[in-house]
Amino acid sequence: MLVEPETIERAQSGDDEAFGEIIRAYRKRILGTVYRMISRGDDVEDVGQEVFVRLYDSISQLRTPQVFEPWLYRLTVNACYDYLRRKRREIDVRMADLSEEQVVAIDAALSGRRAIDDSHKAGAKELLEVVLGRVSKEDRLLLVLKEIEGLSLKELSSVYKVNTNVLKVRLFRARKRALKAYGKITEEASQRLARPEGDRHEDKP
């Protein structure tokens, strides 16, 4: 946990200075999570602000500081869900420039395995975010929390209010759908790369 339980307790009792400490400690992490969930950089600050407003309004309801982080992630997930409901959209992604290293890394990430080495992790995350643009918002949010944010099954059970066995099934199905989307994307990329150079240039705006 990024802040001491005593700081959370002070914030619960109305200490604005303690609440400010919480914001400073979690701001970067929450904004990063929001960005990966909504894939909309220009709205990240707005959604992040909504998370912290909800946190301020409801922190007094937190049962114990020990569950603060999963509880904060739940607030973040709910804020992102609300945003996505308001912003129905389709994401058009271009995958013509996939490297072999990225292909290996994304396959490892979607299969629930570690990327082969540290040099591939950044590429795996970037490519995973592109793939997640092709799946449902429910699958996207779950996979972001598990594969990118690194939450454990126990922490996810606190976020989703279901037991770990249910989460294992959800994760298996979400990964399977993401892998299917990944296969479709790489197939499209291969077809595009196989076309004559002149035809490929015509696709660019």
Buried (B, 14 or more C-beta within 10 A) or exposed (E): EBBEEEBBBBBBEEEEEBBEBBEEBBEEBBBBBBBBBBBBEEBBEEBBEBBBEBBBEEBEEBEEBEBBBBBBBBBBBBBBBEBBEEEEEEEEEEBBEBEEBBBBBBBBBBEEEEBBEEEBBEBBBEBBBBBBBBBBBBBBBBBBBBBBBEBEEEBBBBBBEEEEEEBEEBBEEBBEBBBBBBEEBBEBBEEBEEEEEEEEEEEEE
